[in-house]
């Protein structure tokens, strides 16, 4: 399974054209703002994560992101150890 690091809404759009079922998706940086778009694109909530410090820095609260799992940096590292390849999407 691949891990897709999504840094922007346009990156998410490109990613959803090339991802596979069972892949994992981490929204970070300005990609945090694309959480609703990711769910609308059909990404399963169980496969979609937010980097907690980035969500907090952008004022995106849990009321806006629902039940999406928020990862701290150690969790992010653990996720990178479980997935291969790791692909970054910014565009």
C-alpha positions as CSV (number, residue, x, y, z in Angstrom):
1,X,0.0,0.0,0.0
2,X,1.2,3.5,-0.9
3,X,1.2,6.5,1.4
4,X,0.1,9.7,-0.3
5,X,1.3,12.9,1.4
6,X,-1.0,15.6,0.2
7,X,0.1,19.2,0.6
8,X,-2.6,21.1,-1.3
9,X,-6.1,20.7,-2.8
10,X,-4.6,20.5,-6.4
11,X,-2.3,17.8,-5.1
12,X,-5.3,15.9,-3.9
13,X,-7.0,16.1,-7.3
14,X,-3.9,14.7,-9.0
15,X,-3.5,12.0,-6.4
16,X,-7.0,10.7,-6.7
17,X,-6.4,10.1,-10.4
18,X,-3.5,7.8,-9.6
19,X,-4.2,6.1,-6.3
20,X,-5.2,2.5,-5.6
21,X,-7.7,0.9,-3.3
22,X,-6.2,0.4,0.2
23,X,-3.7,3.3,-0.1
24,X,-3.3,5.6,2.8
25,X,-3.6,9.4,2.6
26,X,-2.1,12.0,4.9
27,X,-3.2,15.6,4.6
28,X,-0.5,18.1,5.8
29,X,0.4,21.7,5.3
30,X,-2.3,23.5,3.3
31,X,-3.6,20.0,2.3
32,X,-5.4,20.1,5.6
33,X,-8.0,22.4,4.0
34,X,-8.9,19.6,1.5
35,X,-10.3,17.2,4.1
36,X,-13.9,17.5,2.9
37,X,-12.8,17.3,-0.8
38,X,-10.9,14.1,0.0
39,X,-14.0,12.5,1.5
40,X,-16.1,13.7,-1.5
41,X,-13.6,12.1,-3.8
42,X,-14.3,8.7,-2.2
43,X,-11.4,8.3,0.1
44,X,-12.5,6.1,3.0
45,X,-12.2,7.9,6.4
46,X,-10.3,4.9,7.7
47,X,-7.5,5.6,5.1
48,X,-7.4,9.4,5.6
49,X,-5.3,11.1,8.2
50,X,-4.5,14.7,9.2
51,X,-1.2,15.8,10.7
52,X,-2.5,17.3,14.0
53,X,0.1,20.1,14.4
54,X,-0.7,21.4,10.8
55,X,-4.5,21.2,11.5
56,X,-4.0,23.2,14.7
57,X,-1.8,25.7,13.1
58,X,-4.4,26.4,10.4
59,X,-7.3,26.6,12.9
60,X,-9.0,23.5,11.5
61,X,-10.8,22.0,14.5
62,X,-12.4,18.6,15.0
63,X,-15.8,20.1,14.4
64,X,-14.8,20.6,10.8
65,X,-12.9,17.4,10.3
66,X,-15.3,15.0,12.0
67,X,-13.8,11.7,13.0
68,X,-10.7,11.8,10.9
69,X,-7.7,10.4,12.7
70,X,-5.2,13.0,13.7
71,X,-1.6,12.0,13.7
72,X,1.2,13.4,15.8
73,X,4.8,13.3,14.4
74,X,5.7,9.9,15.9
75,X,2.5,8.4,14.4
76,X,3.5,10.0,11.0
77,X,6.8,8.2,11.2
78,X,5.2,4.9,12.1
79,X,2.9,5.3,9.1
80,X,5.8,5.8,6.8
81,X,7.4,2.6,8.1
82,X,4.2,0.7,7.2
83,X,3.8,2.0,3.6
84,X,5.8,1.8,0.4
85,X,6.1,3.7,-1.8
86,X,5.6,7.2,-0.3
87,X,4.4,9.8,-2.8
88,X,4.2,13.6,-2.2
89,X,1.5,15.7,-4.0
90,X,1.7,19.4,-3.9
91,X,1.2,20.9,-7.4
